[in-house]
Amino acid sequence: MTTRRDSVQSVERAFDLLEVLAKGEEVGVTELANLTGLVPSTAHRLLATLTKRGYVSQSTDSSRYALGYKVVEVANGLEHSLSRLRGLTRPHLESLQQATGETTNLVVLDSDRVIYVDQVEGTRSVRMFTIVGASAMAHTTASGKAIMAFADPGTVEALYAGKTLERLTPRTLTTVDELQEDLERIARRGYAIDNEEHEEGVSCVAAPVFDRKQRPCGAISISAPTARVVHGDTAELAGLLREHAAEISSALGNRGNGSAPDAP
């Protein structure tokens, strides 16, 4: 396991353990050590600390480990911050789904990944959906690119400097220069497109949502088979998304124009 120079090894290892336990099943210390690449004695010490703090619990019957309720307490803080965004956005996702028949999503950016925090499933015979709570690499998604295009200068460089971006399909952007060029286009027109960059046969259009400080705090998107997005009504879908994104932004306290700049 490679550890970054600016990371604390013991903290990295503790999070490795928590991420394994997050899958939901009780796990023994030896298995946890094997799954995380730790020696059992190290895993045991870290688990003892996590158990003491309430982030991990140990069964008195089996001595196996599971997540503790402290995780729920910590997560509640994040849930509270997301609840207003989700509550304000939900009617717009429903309206977009009713207007298009396609799956609509609310997505937030978490480092170099996006998290799907809400969704209204499409009603058309062939429709796209993902699991709420699932994540994806930001550079492969329209939502991720829509947020990054309006983030603080230097965000992309900080996330991807010196890296080759992972390729998921033949259309995935794999260099920072390619990504930056696409983000510049997105910033000019106010919406982003994923043209089979995450999954072949599937495309997505997304528009950013801004908070009261003019920061992109999320994105709303429509995902569907490519023929209905890139080869179909891209401009119409983008227009609908931008209108709804502007209304959500205004409801969040955005006192600018409530949206990305008008497309040329």
C-alpha positions in Angstrom: 0.0 0.0 0.0 1.4 3.4 -1.1 1.1 6.2 1.4 1.3 9.8 0.2 4.0 12.0 1.8 1.5 14.5 3.1 -0.7 11.8 4.8 -0.5 10.3 8.3 0.0 6.5 7.9 -2.0 5.5 11.0 -4.9 7.6 10.0 -4.8 6.2 6.5 -4.9 2.7 8.0 -7.7 3.5 10.3 -9.8 4.7 7.4 -9.0 1.6 5.4 -10.5 -0.4 8.2 -13.6 1.7 8.4 -14.1 1.5 4.6 -14.0 -2.3 4.8 -16.5 -2.3 7.7 -18.7 0.1 5.8 -19.8 -2.8 3.6 -22.0 -3.8 6.5 -20.9 -7.2 7.7 -19.1 -8.2 10.9 -15.5 -9.0 10.1 -12.8 -10.7 12.2 -9.5 -9.0 12.9 -7.5 -11.5 10.8 -9.8 -11.0 7.8 -9.7 -7.2 8.3 -5.9 -7.3 8.4 -5.8 -9.3 5.1 -8.3 -7.0 3.4 -6.4 -3.9 4.3 -2.8 -5.2 4.0 -2.1 -4.7 7.7 -0.4 -7.1 10.1 -3.0 -8.4 12.6 -1.3 -6.7 15.5 -1.5 -3.3 13.9 -5.1 -3.9 12.9 -5.9 -4.9 16.4 -4.4 -1.8 17.9 -6.2 0.5 15.5 -9.5 -1.3 16.0 -9.1 -1.0 19.8 -8.8 2.8 19.4 -11.7 3.0 17.0 -13.8 0.9 19.4 -12.9 3.2 22.3 -14.1 6.2 20.3 -17.3 4.5 19.2 -16.5 4.3 15.5 -16.3 0.5 15.7 -18.1 -2.0 17.8 -17.0 -5.5 18.8 -19.5 -8.3 19.2 -19.3 -9.9 22.7 -20.4 -13.2 21.2 -18.1 -13.5 18.1 -15.4 -10.9 18.8 -15.9 -9.7 15.3 -16.1 -6.0 14.4 -18.7 -3.8 12.8 -19.2 0.0 12.4 -20.2 1.8 15.6 -23.0 4.3 16.0 -20.5 7.2 16.3 -20.3 7.0 12.5 -24.0 7.8 12.4 -23.6 10.8 14.7 -20.8 12.2 12.5 -22.7 11.5 9.3 -25.7 13.4 10.7 -23.8 16.6 10.4 -23.2 16.1 6.7 -26.8 14.9 6.2 -28.0 18.2 7.8 -26.0 20.2 5.4 -27.3 18.2 2.4 -30.9 18.1 3.5 -31.7 21.7 2.5 -30.0 21.3 -0.9 -31.8 18.0 -1.5 -35.2 19.4 -0.3 -35.0 22.4 -2.6 -33.8 20.4 -5.5 -36.2 17.4 -5.3 -39.2 19.2 -6.9 -37.0 20.3 -9.8 -35.8 16.8 -10.4 -39.4 15.6 -10.4 -40.4 18.4 -12.9 -37.4 17.6 -15.2 -38.3 13.9 -15.1 -41.9 14.6 -15.9 -40.9 16.9 -18.8 -38.4 14.5 -20.4 -39.2 11.0 -19.1 -35.5 10.6 -18.4 -33.6 9.9 -15.1 -32.6 13.0 -13.2 -29.9 13.3 -10.6 -28.5 15.6 -7.9 -24.8 15.3 -7.5 -22.1 16.8 -5.3 -18.4 16.9 -5.7 -16.1 15.1 -3.1 -12.5 15.6 -4.0 -12.0 13.9 -7.4 -15.3 12.0 -7.2 -19.0 12.8 -7.4 -21.6 11.5 -5.1 -25.2 10.9 -6.2 -27.3 12.3 -3.4 -30.8 12.2 -5.0 -32.4 10.8 -8.1 -35.8 10.5 -9.8 -35.9 7.4 -12.0 -37.0 7.8 -15.6 -40.2 6.3 -17.0 -39.1 5.5 -20.6 -38.6 1.9 -21.5 -34.8 2.2 -21.7 -33.7 4.3 -18.8 -30.5 5.0 -16.8 -30.1 5.0 -13.1 -27.5 4.6 -10.4 -27.7 4.0 -6.6 -28.1 7.1 -4.4 -24.9 7.2 -2.4 -22.8 5.8 -5.2 -19.8 7.6 -6.4 -18.0 8.1 -9.8 -14.8 9.6 -11.0 -15.6 13.3 -11.5 -13.7 13.7 -14.8 -15.9 11.0 -16.4 -19.2 12.6 -15.6 -21.1 15.7 -16.8 -22.0 16.6 -13.2 -18.4 16.5 -12.0 -17.2 18.6 -14.9 -20.1 21.1 -14.5 -19.0 21.7 -10.9 -15.3 21.8 -11.6 -15.8 24.2 -14.5 -17.0 26.9 -12.0 -14.8 25.9 -9.0 -12.0 28.1 -7.6 -9.0 28.5 -10.0 -6.5 25.8 -9.4 -9.0 23.2 -8.2 -8.4 20.9 -11.1 -4.6 21.3 -11.0 -4.6 20.5 -7.3 -6.7 17.4 -7.8 -5.0 16.0 -10.9 -1.5 17.5 -11.1 1.0 15.0 -12.5 -1.7 12.3 -12.9 -3.0 10.4 -15.9 -6.8 10.3 -15.6 -8.2 6.8 -15.5 -9.9 5.7 -18.7 -13.3 4.0 -18.5 -14.3 4.2 -22.2 -12.6 5.2 -25.4 -14.1 8.6 -25.0 -12.9 9.3 -21.4 -10.6 12.3 -21.1 -7.3 11.1 -19.9 -5.1 14.2 -19.5 -5.4 17.3 -17.4 -5.0 19.4 -20.6 -7.9 17.7 -22.2 -10.0 18.1 -19.1 -9.1 21.8 -18.7 -10.1 22.5 -22.4 -13.4 20.8 -21.8 -14.0 22.8 -18.6 -13.3 26.0 -20.4 -16.0 25.1 -23.0 -18.4 24.2 -20.2 -17.8 27.6 -18.4 -18.6 29.4 -21.6 -21.8 27.7 -22.4 -23.0 27.0 -18.8 -23.6 23.2 -19.0 -21.6 20.0 -19.4 -21.9 16.9 -21.5 -20.7 13.4 -20.8 -20.5 11.8 -24.2 -20.1 8.2 -23.3 -17.1 9.1 -21.1 -18.3 7.1 -18.1 -20.2 4.3 -19.8 -20.5 3.3 -23.4 -24.0 3.9 -24.8 -24.9 6.3 -21.9 -24.6 10.1 -22.0 -25.5 12.9 -19.6 -26.1 16.6 -19.5 -25.6 18.6 -16.3 -25.8 22.2 -15.0 -24.2 23.6 -11.9 -26.1 24.8 -8.8 -24.6 27.8 -6.9 -24.8 28.7 -3.2 -25.2 32.2 -1.7 -21.4 32.7 -2.0 -21.5 32.1 -5.7 -19.7 28.7 -5.3 -20.9 25.6 -7.2 -22.3 23.4 -4.5 -23.7 20.6 -6.7 -25.1 19.9 -10.1 -28.4 18.5 -11.5 -28.3 16.2 -14.5 -30.3 14.2 -17.0 -28.9 10.8 -18.0 -30.1 8.6 -20.9 -29.0 6.5 -23.9 -26.7 8.5 -26.1 -29.1 8.6 -29.0 -31.5 10.6 -26.8 -28.9 13.1 -25.5 -25.9 13.7 -27.8 -27.7 12.8 -31.0 -31.0 14.1 -29.9 -32.1 17.1 -27.8 -28.9 18.2 -26.1 -29.7 21.9 -26.4 -33.3 21.5 -25.2 -32.2 19.4 -22.2 -29.4 21.8 -21.4 -31.8 24.7 -21.5 -34.2 23.0 -19.1 -31.4 22.1 -16.7 -30.1 25.6 -16.7 -33.5 27.1 -15.9 -34.1 24.7 -13.0 -30.5 25.1 -11.7 -31.0 28.9 -11.7 -34.1 28.6 -9.6 -32.4 26.2 -7.2 -29.5 28.6 -6.9 -31.8 31.5 -6.2 -33.6 29.5 -3.5 -30.2 28.7 -1.9 -29.6 32.5 -1.6 -27.5 33.1 -4.7 -27.9 36.8 -5.4 -26.1 36.8 -8.7 -28.0 35.7 -11.8 -28.7 32.4 -10.0 -27.0 30.4 -12.7 -23.9 29.9 -14.9 -23.3 32.6 -17.5 -25.5 32.6 -20.5 -24.2 30.6 -23.4 -23.0 32.5 -26.4 
